Amino acid sequence: MKTYMMNNGVEIPAIGFGVFMLTPDDCERCVIEALESGYRLIDTANAYMNERAVGRAMKKSGIKREEIFLTTKIMPCDFGYEKAKQAINDTLARLDTPYIDLLLLHIRFGDYIGAWKALEDAVSEGKVKSIGISNFEEKQVIDILENGRIVPQIDQIECHPYFQERTLRKLLDKYNIRVESFYPVGHGDKKLLSEPALVALAEKYKKTVVQIILRWHTQEGFIPLPKSSNPEHIKSNLEIFDFTLTEVELENIRALDTDTSYFASHLSAITEEEHSRQYLDRPHPDYNAQK
Ligand SMILES: NC(=O)c1ccc[n+]([C@@H]2O[C@H](COP(=O)([O-])OP(=O)(O)OC[C@H]3O[C@@H](n4cnc5c(N)ncnc54)[C@H](OP(=O)(O)O)[C@@H]3O)[C@@H](O)[C@H]2O)c1
């Protein structure tokens, strides 16, 4: 598996397996499939309600813990120093692991600076190896850089051919903060998967459109986190290291950028404050109430 060195000297696999929207049973089955197929990075979150299933799958796979790069994320309801410390301990217990390889702040609302300090302390205590952010925009990235001791290793953001986040990436590149791409294949959007420029490349390289998109991510230096519950897709999504897109082909895919976010489209009618309230005003979910 190809890896990158992050800004803290720790290696991270060049592609991962995402488990968003998988029920615990499907999650356990799919993570075992993924590990058997060769994935070594698994991306879950408190909010996905399947961390226990990820922990079970890692154990059942028989693969040594140190060969797996495990990522999870904590939500704004657990931000602030003390609450984040507790959330980290609870997460470790659900995942049934002594350490997390990469812990992310899931979204940019609430007391994320307090939470960041808890993440930094968790690194010192050996509970977490690397830390980062997700869905953080320039303003909050700068806030973390100005107020934290540790420069984030990763910003996990929506990223695919229709939404390439060029402005934010300039800032991330400056601090060697690597991009992880969520919705890497546009959440399975049929329009993206039948885009003529991508179909032509798939025919040229005898690959699927999804493989062309995932290869594009890796050649751009992004870490894509495709999710699938289909064993054929899980396997084929990893078969992207036996061909290389040319610079012209990369440029043609870059030209598909329309700055269109699938994730934010349903939020376009509300302000950032309302969006923040959606996360901070609801009752704390019972993350332990999962199979
Ligand atoms: N940080 C955040 O806020 C955030 C937000 C969203 C997601 N994420 C992370 O990013 C991961 C991926 O996001 P996502 O699952 O929403 O989007 P995605 O990976 O872009 O798309 C998943 C969809 O693509 C389909 N698909 C996958 N491989 C395929 C293939 N080879 N051929 C045809 N269809 C294929 C899947 O269907 P099948 O199951 O049928 O293959 C599924 O419907 C998540 O699991 C999660 O880890 C993070």
The ligand as a Gaussian input file, in Angstrom:
#p B3LYP/6-31G(d) Opt

LIG

0 1
 N      -15.972000      14.273000       7.574000
 C      -17.215000      14.305000       7.149000
 O      -18.009000      15.178000       7.494000
 C      -17.669000      13.238000       6.191000
 C      -18.891000      13.393000       5.518000
 C      -19.265000      12.390000       4.638000
 C      -18.442000      11.289000       4.438000
 N      -17.257000      11.173000       5.133000
 C      -16.353000      10.011000       4.922000
 O      -16.189000       9.790000       3.537000
 C      -16.588000       8.456000       3.222000
 C      -17.168000       8.384000       1.837000
 O      -18.327000       9.184000       1.734000
 P      -19.670000       8.642000       1.059000
 O      -19.835000       7.242000       1.360000
 O      -20.755000       9.489000       1.499000
 O      -19.417000       8.929000      -0.484000
 P      -18.631000       8.168000      -1.646000
 O      -17.620000       7.212000      -1.155000
 O      -18.201000       9.276000      -2.564000
 O      -19.809000       7.395000      -2.375000
 C      -20.373000       6.224000      -1.870000
 C      -21.377000       5.765000      -2.896000
 O      -20.679000       5.408000      -4.094000
 C      -21.021000       4.094000      -4.482000
 N      -19.826000       3.406000      -4.979000
 C      -18.662000       3.157000      -4.326000
 N      -17.827000       2.461000      -5.112000
 C      -18.470000       2.275000      -6.294000
 C      -18.119000       1.628000      -7.502000
 N      -16.930000       1.035000      -7.662000
 N      -19.026000       1.628000      -8.520000
 C      -20.237000       2.225000      -8.374000
 N      -20.628000       2.861000      -7.246000
 C      -19.747000       2.875000      -6.218000
 C      -21.523000       3.400000      -3.221000
 O      -22.479000       2.418000      -3.561000
 P      -22.205000       0.834000      -3.268000
 O      -22.293000       0.669000      -1.794000
 O      -23.298000       0.185000      -4.029000
 O      -20.849000       0.495000      -3.811000
 C      -22.166000       4.551000      -2.457000
 O      -23.497000       4.745000      -2.894000
 C      -17.590000       8.118000       4.319000
 O      -17.820000       6.732000       4.444000
 C      -16.925000       8.722000       5.518000
 O      -15.892000       7.883000       5.991000
 C      -16.873000      12.138000       5.982000

